[in-house]
Amino acid sequence: MRAGVPVLLRAFAALLVLGAVLWPATDAYRSGIEEWRKQRVAALTADGGWLTVTGLFWLHEGANSFGPASCGSTPCDIVLPADPALREGAFYLHNGKVTLRQAGQTRELHPDATAKPDVVTMGGLTMFVIRRGDKVGIRLKDNNSRLRKEFTGLHYFPVNPDYRVATRLVPDAKQIPILNILGQVENTPSPGYVEFDLRGQKLRLTPVQEAPGELFFIFRDLTSGKETYGSGRFLTTEFGKDGAVVLDFNKAYNPPCAFTPFATCPLPPKENRLALRIEAGELKYGSH
């Protein structure tokens, strides 16, 4: 029996050494998640962030006047928040193109889907053209918005490394239909899909690709509408030339529609509605 004591002591010492190696790695991982969360809040609350989106005005053919209340002798089509730099003007929609007429000048405004969208800035207000299917509108951002001033912070499930999964992209390039909250369907390019094991289940998710080397997942799980936002959450991840993908659901985040009623969020495709609880990532805004 005594001969076994040194063996046990050596084993215990080995565990201590192992623990010394593992804990810093865990701490580093948690620190990385915390830093990501800080950056998320910074982007959300920044000038021009989603908390400043306070209006969406769908344009009708012809002149769409804008101003603080009245435009000349008639009410403005688009009523804007008071700002010392605000000047009356009009957006003209003709055959899908939008021009701005203000202070005797006219210029065309390119929409948000183009490489260089045009922005109209007046003090703390900015406006730009968005196009959603056959609808053309003006999105308003106000750096002095109530949404920004009354922001209550973000809350999350506890960080859990078990929800960080390494997998690979299976190439299967195609267009998949993505429905948005306006009821519009847009065929969106997808480079393939990922398969992975999580909590004893084999799962599959299909991303869309909005930027080179980046995958964008729109998914829903059994926490949706309860602890997390009702329509689902987003997850963005990188992938390399060899197709390696890391899905870290601790970085799952709410869509803009969780913060402002003036966003036009995409909804999860049917293949991304998971029949299990993803107890990681961002919780429903305002639930704490």
Protein Blocks (a to p, Z undefined) as FASTA:
>chain_A
ZZmmmmmmmmmmmmmmmmmmmmmmmmmmmmmmmmmmmmmmmmmmmghiaklpgbdcddde
hjddddfkbghjbccfbdcdddfklccdddddeehiacddeehiacddddfkbmbdcddd
ehjbccddddehjbccdddddfkbfklmmogbjadddddfklpccddddddddddddddf
kopacddddfbdcdddeehiacddddddfbghiacdddddfkgoilmcfkbccddddddf
kopacddfklgccdfklmbckbccddddfklcccbdcdedjddehiZZ
